[in-house]
């Protein structure tokens, strides 16, 4: 049984606090850098950090010179709630589309399963709003084409089976507005919103020339999150949800 | 022969040659500017040859296949019940049988042939919807053997006539005689079938070509072109050959790369060892061929004088092939070490964090089912996944102290119109001294020194006092500009200092605006520096 000093516990807590700030970089913050280094070097300290994390309902996913990536354990107070994502709307369609967009961003970044195996320090090619839109739109069109001869969905919304792709397909990708702003309810705007929120959490950085379409570059943190946290549960959930053919 | 080829090729392209010393390689190059003052050449220019021996040679080889084509054409002329058999395929099998057992104690005779062809004939019967019958098979075997032995001419050699051009350029009809299959007396009694030398060469060498092998073809072309001195074309062909080498290197490289990533993703028990040994023998063959080409090229390079225009092309070919060869040697080296890579990686990966056997395909296995799922179900699952994409986030905890502070914050005084704004004097700096045009080195140094002393939060006013001691204007301006630059740095810029809004107002040395506070960057400084006030101090001259 290891014994931890009070200083160890304080350092551990401090490292967890840094890890919760997705935009902090060990290279820029002296203390963060020192703590991550200690985490990587010192197994005892690693245990202390893991214990603190467990107690808070956190899962330590990975640590490197890029920082510490922490994911929420189940029902953790640190989990990001969908309601926080878009406080302005709680319409069922919007919630679905926001979720689909998050999934599509990950799928656009990692289109093949072997992409997930690759070293996360390898910077994946940046994505644009257009790329994500193309992923979703082409998939929706393809499903629509395969369902061409199937009967139309049942009219009664509460009873019937209404597939998610129909919701996406019914949303326009762009819309003309009176004052030339982007239509808030278009799919492109939803995708941009999703990418911007991820950026706020240090999952993406934005690049690209002024005026050109911004390129979103996934960070190491996001790649770890998708790989370690999101990919497998997402797969399990939707394989189970597949309509029995 | 090579020399004659060269002459005829080059001569037909460039005209009569004038220089015997260059005759073997570039006979035509001097032809453009023949000087009447040149001493008479000892060798008269040979007449342009429209034909050369190499063509005759190839033509003769090709003609040896005539009996085989004849067999194939006879397919449609045979008795109706034998027309569905492919005589050429059967003939190939017969030749293969004979080659297989030539000179051994069990040689092939007609019965063996019939037995061996049985399954083939039966398969052809079946394809034609017929019931296999032994007498019909026997008749077909006889036809095939007859075609190969020239039974119709009482087993005399095949005779083929063709046109050749003799040394004087006259067309001559020539007759080629050869056999393909012959009966031989076997020491144990009876007769056996043997192939003639022509047939053996045809079957084992000519027909055994890997005719689709692009690299072999490319190299054969280089060899041929080198032999004829067509060097510009040869250089292009060598470039193609190098391209093939590169592609080949990538193929083997990717296997080793996959192995490094995941030993299990590559079958090291059967597939890869076979592939590696194939690659190894391929490379060894290529190395031999390339060595041959190189030595040919070097030999030719040796006889050419450096000034010759063709020498450059030949040197380029030589360099290209050398590069090709180096790539093969490099690959050879990697192949020789590959088994160790496998063993090392196996040792490393066995004890490493294990990759789950299969990663999901996010596009096809997750996003698509999600879009096919019912809206409500999909929403439910997607919302459960939401936190996973964002990671853990510190929940915001309300702080009464902060709230009170925020509520009590005095209203920001923005209007400050009493500062006279002078129109700036616009000058065009001399382009060669753009850097120093506004601020000289002394000013820059003064500002840098002042900033170096900042170890605690310091107001801009204090810093301006420090740099303004000399009474000069430029350091003051530079100081304010640097402070403004640090106040709103470019994204991701890693600056040693942070600048935030300080208490009070700036009103010294002719500058007016919000006071700024300069402090060394510390932990939390990034977080603490919330961009709540977006307007910066205005450094306007009073």
Interface residues (C-beta under 8 A of the other chain):
Chain A: X17 X19 X20 X21 X22 X23 X24 X27 X28 X29 X30 X31 X32 X58 X59 X61 X69 X70 X71 X72 X76 X77 X78 X79 X80 X81 X82 X85 X92 X95 X96 X98 X99 X100 X102 X103 X104 X105 X106 X107 X110 X111 X112 X113 X114 X116 X117 X135 X136 X139 X140 X143 X161 X162 X163 X164 X165 X166 X167 X168 X197 X198 X201 X203 X205 X221 X222 X225 X226 X227 X229 X230 X231 X232 X233 X234 X235 X237 X238 X239 X241 X242 X243
Chain B: X261 X262 X355 X356 X358 X359 X360 X361 X362 X363 X365 X366 X367 X368 X369 X370 X371 X372 X373 X374 X375 X376 X377 X378 X379 X381 X382 X383 X384 X385 X386 X387 X388 X389 X390 X391 X392 X393 X394 X395 X492 X494 X523 X526 X527
